């Protein structure tokens, strides 16, 4: 003969258990709601134009293809393709900032984008002396595509003046220690620009 024993749960225990489930649900709901609200109300301004950035999802399919083709053709690990759905773009300059969409779906970009792209002590190309420029040019195969004609004389990147901020292509920066170049290049047949890393020819990236 098999006897079964049924656990007896009293009414107060059921109330406490139900209340605990309800509290957990409310906390989760509040977290998601706050993230949604934050994504709709947080505005991130472009470091260059001072105007709101827009998401990379707004870029047309044809332009996305051209950006990815441009990066693919470089065949460089430092400048590999990235997910434009997780990028932001400056409407006024066309400059694309990769990997800046948060978990909540809002844009997060500030002047630390340079350090995230390549850690270093960057100065503006225009702040270098002519001798320093010639020295750097000797270290690189070519500076084609970079902005070397019209650059801010201020060494600190964030101190850029409007006339230089809106020039195309965008600014070129130099790491004073490694002589690595980080600068904007135009994507052919578009108004878009991507931030390109170029190491000196004497430094190999294995």
Residue frames relative to the residue before (quaternion, step in Angstrom):
aa qw qx qy qz dx dy dz
X 1.0000 0.0000 0.0000 0.0000 0.00 0.00 0.00
X 0.2240 -0.7849 0.5681 0.1046 3.52 -0.78 1.05
X 0.1453 -0.7899 0.5923 0.0642 3.51 -0.77 1.03
X 0.1806 -0.7816 0.5892 0.0968 3.56 -0.90 0.85
X 0.2194 -0.7697 0.5919 0.0953 3.50 -1.05 0.86
X 0.2008 -0.7860 0.5770 0.0939 3.57 -0.65 1.06
X 0.4102 -0.7001 0.5273 0.2521 3.55 -0.83 1.02
X 0.2868 -0.7545 0.5708 0.1507 3.49 -0.93 0.90
X 0.0815 -0.7844 0.6148 0.0136 3.57 -0.67 1.13
X 0.2953 -0.7809 0.5210 0.1775 3.52 -0.64 1.06
X 0.7165 -0.4922 0.3054 0.3888 3.54 -1.29 0.40
X 0.6552 0.5129 -0.3429 0.4360 3.70 0.81 -0.80
X 0.6372 0.5273 -0.3375 0.4495 3.61 1.00 -0.75
X 0.6373 0.5213 -0.3238 0.4660 3.56 1.02 -0.79
X 0.6368 0.5292 -0.3213 0.4595 3.56 1.02 -0.81
X 0.6717 0.4953 -0.2998 0.4622 3.60 0.89 -0.93
X 0.6528 0.5170 -0.3109 0.4581 3.58 0.98 -0.86
X 0.6687 0.4964 -0.2945 0.4687 3.55 0.94 -0.87
X 0.6410 0.5236 -0.3183 0.4622 3.55 1.05 -0.80
X 0.6377 0.5298 -0.3292 0.4519 3.61 1.00 -0.80
X 0.6486 0.5046 -0.3169 0.4736 3.59 0.96 -0.86
X 0.6538 0.5191 -0.3139 0.4523 3.58 0.95 -0.86
X 0.6474 0.5196 -0.3217 0.4553 3.61 0.96 -0.83
X 0.6472 0.5125 -0.3199 0.4649 3.59 0.95 -0.89
X 0.6507 0.5188 -0.3110 0.4591 3.58 0.95 -0.87
X 0.6704 0.5011 -0.3013 0.4569 3.59 0.93 -0.89
X 0.6342 0.5248 -0.3302 0.4619 3.59 1.03 -0.78
X 0.6616 0.4977 -0.3042 0.4712 3.59 0.95 -0.88
X 0.6553 0.5132 -0.3102 0.4594 3.55 0.95 -0.88
X 0.6477 0.5189 -0.3155 0.4601 3.59 0.98 -0.87
X 0.6462 0.5274 -0.3212 0.4484 3.59 1.02 -0.80
X 0.6819 0.4704 -0.2868 0.4811 3.58 0.91 -0.89
X 0.6429 0.5194 -0.3310 0.4554 3.57 0.98 -0.77
X 0.6457 0.5130 -0.3229 0.4644 3.59 0.98 -0.83
X 0.6450 0.5155 -0.3227 0.4628 3.59 1.00 -0.82
X 0.6481 0.5082 -0.3147 0.4718 3.57 0.99 -0.83
X 0.6592 0.5061 -0.3068 0.4638 3.59 0.91 -0.90
X 0.6563 0.5170 -0.3109 0.4532 3.56 0.97 -0.88
X 0.6590 0.5177 -0.3124 0.4473 3.57 0.99 -0.82
X 0.6895 0.4694 -0.2784 0.4762 3.60 1.14 -0.56
X 0.7695 0.3804 -0.1866 0.4778 3.59 1.11 -0.59
X 0.6175 0.5418 -0.3623 0.4402 3.59 1.18 -0.33
X 0.0931 -0.7934 0.6011 0.0217 3.57 -0.75 1.06
X 0.1394 -0.7841 0.6020 0.0579 3.55 -0.76 1.07
X 0.2836 -0.7885 0.5299 0.1304 3.54 -0.78 1.08
X 0.5458 -0.6167 0.4621 0.3290 3.53 -1.13 0.68
X 0.5110 -0.6501 0.4637 0.3181 3.62 -0.96 0.81
X 0.7251 0.4535 -0.2407 0.4589 3.58 1.14 -0.58
X 0.7983 0.2998 -0.1575 0.4980 3.59 0.81 -0.92
X 0.3718 -0.7320 0.4876 0.2969 3.57 1.18 -0.54
X 0.5807 0.5584 -0.3671 0.4649 3.57 1.31 0.20
X 0.6578 -0.5323 0.3441 0.4069 3.61 -1.16 0.50
X 0.4038 -0.6858 0.5553 0.2414 3.52 -1.08 0.83
X 0.2269 -0.7444 0.6031 0.1750 3.57 -1.21 0.40
X 0.5972 -0.5995 0.4047 0.3467 3.55 -1.20 0.49
X 0.5998 -0.5914 0.4137 0.3454 3.53 -1.20 0.62
X 0.5466 0.6165 -0.3967 0.4047 3.56 1.21 -0.36
X 0.6065 0.5637 -0.3522 0.4364 3.60 1.23 -0.31
X 0.5416 0.6168 -0.4023 0.4055 3.59 1.27 -0.29
X 0.5179 -0.6630 0.4437 0.3088 3.56 -0.91 0.88
X 0.6447 -0.5440 0.3807 0.3789 3.54 -1.22 0.58
X 0.6532 0.5234 -0.3155 0.4470 3.58 0.93 -0.86
X 0.6694 0.4917 -0.2984 0.4703 3.58 0.98 -0.84
X 0.6044 0.5479 -0.3504 0.4601 3.57 1.06 -0.72
X 0.6431 0.5277 -0.3133 0.4580 3.57 0.94 -0.88
X 0.6783 0.4960 -0.2924 0.4566 3.58 0.95 -0.87
X 0.6174 0.5309 -0.3383 0.4717 3.58 1.08 -0.72
X 0.6940 0.4754 -0.2767 0.4646 3.56 0.81 -1.01
X 0.6365 0.5166 -0.3289 0.4690 3.60 1.03 -0.72
X 0.6275 0.5391 -0.3300 0.4546 3.58 1.00 -0.83
X 0.6913 0.4635 -0.2764 0.4805 3.59 0.90 -0.92
X 0.6339 0.5360 -0.3331 0.4471 3.57 0.99 -0.81
X 0.6738 0.5158 -0.2992 0.4363 3.57 0.91 -0.88
X 0.5771 0.5820 -0.3870 0.4225 3.59 1.16 -0.42
X 0.1390 -0.8290 0.5256 0.1309 3.59 1.13 -0.69
X 0.5012 0.6246 -0.4344 0.4122 3.56 0.91 0.98
X 0.5065 -0.6715 0.4511 0.2985 3.56 -0.87 0.98
X 0.6476 0.5339 -0.3197 0.4397 3.59 0.98 -0.83
X 0.7820 0.2888 -0.1257 0.5378 3.56 1.13 -0.66
X 0.1987 0.8112 -0.5218 0.1739 3.55 1.01 0.86
X 0.6566 -0.5174 0.3833 0.3927 3.54 -1.30 0.34
X 0.1172 -0.7852 0.6051 0.0607 3.57 -1.19 0.57
X 0.5938 -0.5841 0.4291 0.3494 3.54 -1.30 0.36
X 0.2972 -0.7869 0.5143 0.1672 3.58 -0.41 1.18
X 0.5448 0.6007 -0.4064 0.4209 3.60 1.23 -0.22
X 0.7149 0.3838 -0.2322 0.5363 3.57 1.27 -0.40
X 0.5696 0.5824 -0.3712 0.4457 3.56 1.28 0.40
X 0.2663 -0.7112 0.6185 0.2019 3.53 -1.39 0.18
X 0.1776 -0.7891 0.5814 0.0882 3.55 -1.16 0.54
X 0.3854 -0.6901 0.5668 0.2322 3.53 -1.10 0.81
X 0.4185 -0.7429 0.4658 0.2367 3.56 -0.51 1.18
X 0.7067 0.4942 -0.2698 0.4284 3.59 0.94 -0.89
X 0.7902 0.2957 -0.1516 0.5150 3.61 1.02 -0.73
X 0.4190 -0.7212 0.4566 0.3096 3.59 1.20 -0.41
X 0.4718 0.6934 -0.4367 0.3255 3.61 1.23 0.14
X 0.2726 -0.7855 0.5455 0.1059 3.53 -0.86 1.07
X 0.1583 -0.7727 0.6120 0.0573 3.56 -0.95 1.01
X 0.2345 -0.8168 0.5087 0.1384 3.63 -0.29 1.18
X 0.8569 0.1906 -0.1308 0.4607 3.53 -1.40 0.35
X 0.4955 0.6644 -0.4294 0.3587 3.58 0.75 1.00
X 0.5146 0.5961 -0.4422 0.4293 3.59 1.21 0.42
X 0.3512 -0.7672 0.5004 0.1941 3.59 -0.61 1.12
X 0.7156 -0.4328 0.3341 0.4347 3.53 -1.36 0.13
X 0.6888 0.4653 -0.2749 0.4832 3.58 1.13 -0.66
X 0.5773 -0.6441 0.3527 0.3570 3.57 1.27 0.01
X 0.6092 0.5349 -0.3927 0.4341 3.62 1.14 0.28
X 0.5656 -0.6318 0.4346 0.3035 3.55 -1.26 0.53
X 0.0270 -0.7827 0.6219 0.0018 3.56 -1.02 0.86
X 0.2153 0.7591 -0.5764 0.2126 3.56 -0.33 1.32
X 0.1317 0.7457 -0.6497 0.0664 3.56 -1.06 0.81
X 0.7502 -0.4168 0.2522 0.4471 3.57 -1.23 -0.14
X 0.5032 0.6328 -0.4384 0.3927 3.59 1.24 0.03
X 0.4294 0.7160 -0.4632 0.2973 3.61 1.24 -0.10
X 0.6079 0.5556 -0.3563 0.4414 3.60 1.10 -0.59
X 0.6808 0.4806 -0.2808 0.4762 3.56 0.93 -0.94
X 0.6314 0.5183 -0.3343 0.4701 3.57 1.09 -0.65
X 0.6493 0.5106 -0.3132 0.4687 3.57 1.07 -0.70
X 0.7616 -0.1801 0.1317 0.6084 3.57 0.98 -0.87
X 0.3726 -0.7465 0.4991 0.2341 3.64 -0.48 1.12
X 0.3560 0.7302 -0.5283 0.2471 3.56 -0.87 0.93
X 0.4804 -0.6121 0.5275 0.3410 3.56 -1.36 -0.06
X 0.0704 -0.8645 0.4976 -0.0116 3.53 0.11 1.34
X 0.0663 -0.7491 0.6579 0.0411 3.49 -1.20 0.76
X 0.5788 -0.5808 0.4462 0.3586 3.54 -1.24 0.44
X 0.5848 -0.5919 0.4308 0.3494 3.56 -1.08 0.76
X 0.6768 0.5265 -0.2930 0.4229 3.58 0.96 -0.84
X 0.6303 0.5418 -0.3399 0.4401 3.59 1.21 -0.31
X 0.5648 0.6059 -0.3831 0.4087 3.59 1.26 -0.19
X 0.4975 -0.6156 0.5126 0.3329 3.53 -1.22 0.50
X 0.6605 -0.5025 0.3657 0.4212 3.58 -1.22 0.30
X 0.6329 0.5257 -0.3316 0.4616 3.60 1.05 -0.73
X 0.6529 0.5070 -0.3167 0.4650 3.58 0.99 -0.81
X 0.6318 0.5304 -0.3280 0.4603 3.57 1.03 -0.76
X 0.6575 0.5031 -0.3128 0.4655 3.57 0.92 -0.87
X 0.6323 0.5358 -0.3323 0.4503 3.58 1.01 -0.79
X 0.6760 0.4823 -0.2906 0.4753 3.58 0.94 -0.87
X 0.6286 0.5405 -0.3394 0.4444 3.58 0.99 -0.77
X 0.6353 0.5315 -0.3249 0.4565 3.59 1.08 -0.68
X 0.6670 0.5167 -0.2898 0.4518 3.57 1.15 -0.63
X 0.7376 0.3723 -0.2031 0.5254 3.58 1.24 -0.37
X 0.5742 -0.5974 0.4362 0.3508 3.55 -1.14 0.67
X 0.7849 -0.1434 0.1461 0.5848 3.55 0.92 -0.95
X 0.2666 -0.7400 0.5911 0.1787 3.55 -1.21 0.53
X 0.2728 0.7965 -0.4980 0.2076 3.57 1.25 0.37
X 0.7819 0.3166 -0.2569 0.4716 3.54 -0.96 0.93
X 0.6405 0.4979 -0.3214 0.4885 3.56 1.24 -0.38
X 0.5107 -0.6318 0.4947 0.3087 3.55 -1.27 0.50
X 0.1012 0.8130 -0.5627 0.1098 3.59 -0.22 1.26
X 0.6317 0.5705 -0.3239 0.4129 3.60 1.25 -0.15
X 0.8070 0.1476 -0.0211 0.5714 3.58 1.03 -0.78
X 0.2441 0.7964 -0.4954 0.2463 3.55 0.11 1.33
X 0.5893 -0.6176 0.4032 0.3298 3.56 -1.08 0.79
X 0.4199 -0.7092 0.5036 0.2591 3.61 -0.96 0.80
X 0.5472 0.5899 -0.4081 0.4312 3.61 1.28 -0.18
X 0.4383 -0.7211 0.4727 0.2537 3.56 -0.82 0.98
X 0.6748 0.4881 -0.2989 0.4659 3.61 1.03 -0.76
X 0.4912 -0.7077 0.4173 0.2894 3.62 -0.58 1.12
X 0.6955 0.4931 -0.2962 0.4305 3.61 0.87 -0.86
X 0.6216 0.5528 -0.3350 0.4425 3.60 1.26 -0.23
X 0.3308 0.7849 -0.4726 0.2261 3.55 1.26 0.22
X 0.3919 -0.7124 0.5379 0.2226 3.57 -1.02 0.86
X 0.6766 -0.5369 0.3211 0.3883 3.61 -1.15 0.64
X 0.6599 0.5264 -0.3383 0.4159 3.60 0.87 -0.84
X 0.6857 0.4398 -0.2820 0.5068 3.58 1.13 -0.57
X 0.6122 0.5800 -0.3420 0.4145 3.58 1.09 -0.72
X 0.7500 0.3992 -0.2090 0.4842 3.57 1.05 -0.79
X 0.4612 0.6813 -0.4539 0.3422 3.61 1.25 -0.04
X 0.2237 -0.7640 0.5901 0.1340 3.58 -1.16 0.62
X 0.4867 -0.2889 -0.8154 0.1216 1.46 -1.59 1.89
X 0.6861 -0.5027 0.3449 0.3970 3.54 -1.33 0.17
X 0.7787 -0.4075 0.2327 0.4164 3.55 -1.34 0.13
X 0.3034 -0.6989 0.6204 0.1861 3.48 -1.37 0.51
X 0.1246 -0.7933 0.5947 0.0370 3.56 -0.94 0.97
X 0.2029 -0.7744 0.5925 0.0900 3.54 -1.19 0.71
X 0.3348 -0.6970 0.5954 0.2180 3.57 -0.97 0.90
X 0.3966 -0.7700 0.4473 0.2230 3.57 -0.44 1.21
X 0.6676 0.5041 -0.3078 0.4533 3.61 1.15 -0.47
X 0.8067 0.2865 -0.1333 0.4993 3.58 0.71 -1.07
X 0.3426 -0.7472 0.4800 0.3064 3.58 1.29 -0.41
X 0.3428 0.7145 -0.5168 0.3239 3.57 1.19 0.56
X 0.2905 -0.7483 0.5743 0.1607 3.55 -1.02 0.85
X 0.0155 -0.7470 0.6644 0.0166 3.54 -1.13 0.78
X 0.2317 0.7956 -0.5210 0.2048 3.56 -0.40 1.18
X 0.5531 -0.6146 0.4622 0.3205 3.51 -1.29 0.44
X 0.0550 -0.7690 0.6360 0.0341 3.53 -1.12 0.77
X 0.4833 -0.6711 0.4859 0.2827 3.55 -1.07 0.76
X 0.3605 -0.6853 0.5874 0.2352 3.55 -1.08 0.78
X 0.4902 -0.6970 0.4298 0.2987 3.63 -0.60 1.09
X 0.8535 0.1460 -0.1479 0.4778 3.53 -1.15 0.84
X 0.6786 0.3782 -0.3165 0.5444 3.58 1.14 0.61
X 0.4829 -0.6200 0.5171 0.3390 3.55 -1.36 -0.01
X 0.5220 0.6738 -0.3764 0.3632 3.58 1.32 0.10
X 0.1495 -0.7652 0.6198 0.0888 3.54 -1.31 0.48
X 0.1545 -0.7677 0.6145 0.0959 3.56 -1.18 0.64
X 0.4605 -0.6824 0.5029 0.2634 3.54 -1.17 0.68
X 0.1269 -0.8327 0.5389 -0.0019 3.55 -0.49 1.28
X 0.2722 -0.7329 0.6048 0.1516 3.54 -1.11 0.85
X 0.0197 0.7839 -0.6205 0.0128 3.58 -0.97 0.86
X 0.2371 -0.7828 0.5648 0.1093 3.54 -0.66 1.17
X 0.5986 -0.5478 0.4224 0.4040 3.60 -1.15 0.47
X 0.5900 -0.6157 0.3933 0.3435 3.58 -1.07 0.72
X 0.6487 0.5154 -0.3223 0.4578 3.61 1.18 -0.41
X 0.6747 0.4368 -0.2910 0.5190 3.60 1.29 -0.15
X 0.1638 -0.7996 0.5741 0.0654 3.56 -0.67 1.10
X 0.2463 -0.7599 0.5874 0.1299 3.58 -1.03 0.83
X 0.1183 -0.8273 0.5477 0.0399 3.57 -0.09 1.31
